[in-house]
Amino acid sequence: MNILRLLDKLSYDQFFTTEASKLEKITNTSLFGKKAAEPANRQITGGALKNTLTDALQLALVLEYLENEYYAIGLSTPGLIPNSDRTVFMQISKHESAHVGFLKTTLTSLGTTPGNKPTFDFTANGSFSPFTDYNQFLILAQAFEDTGVRAYKGQAGNVMSNKVVLQAALQIHSVEARHASQVRRMRANKGWIELADGGNMPSATHPVYAGEDLTNQAGYNTGTLFGAAAGSAAYDEILSGSDAETIAGLFIV
């Protein structure tokens, strides 16, 4: 079962309401994890390489925990999300839940215990009020999705030792990019990032966009023909693991 079929199944409501036994459900969600473990066993010969791979997955899991809980709370808060937007966030929430399940299964298949879900404070110690103000809910949704896109990109090199995991990470990365673009447009922003400007975002979210104004790619200045904004927007920059941890840490108790 490839990751796309897994995500389709996990996003399909009847998967959760079917009369199949719990064992059958576990078997269904474990197939990909077993497939991921096979190349890992062949390719990983030292603890350092395995740690690089699993540490990247643990970071991704923290980010997915954060997004998954954020949308779950938002959707369960009466009157917060307008009916016109609920369908979007219900679907995004299903995707994030599927990502959490995949990452936990894969870590387990690699012989590593998935990290526990942190305790989150989505107010960032009083800086935000996303569950009483829909505009702030959208602001943080954009920040989280934009962070996820850059963070997955930044970890690509750390999961290259396992081609199955790399493929899945890239597939999740593209889905996160679609989430980000959708939420950005819901806030009347462009679907892509220009310079280091998230688009009408508070200063607390600026670390999410730091470095996005780079226009030099492989020695070529991409802003030469069309200007710095278009040149920078043509290439999305990575977010290092430490930077992603710092951003997520703002919302972890």
Secondary structure, 3 states (H helix, E strand, C coil): CCHHHHHHHHCCHHHHHCCCCHHHHHHHHHHHHHHHHHHHHHHCCCHHHHHHHHHHHHHHHHHHHHHHHHHHHHHHCCCCCCHHHHHHHHHHHHHHHHHHHHHHHHHHHCCCCCCCCCCECCCCCCCCCCCCCHHHHHHHHHHHHHHHHHHHHHCHHHHCCCHHHHHHHHHHHHHHHHHHHHHHHHCCCCCCCECCECCCCCHHHHHHCCCCCCCEECCEECHHHHCHHHHHHCCCCCCCHHHHHHHHHCCEC
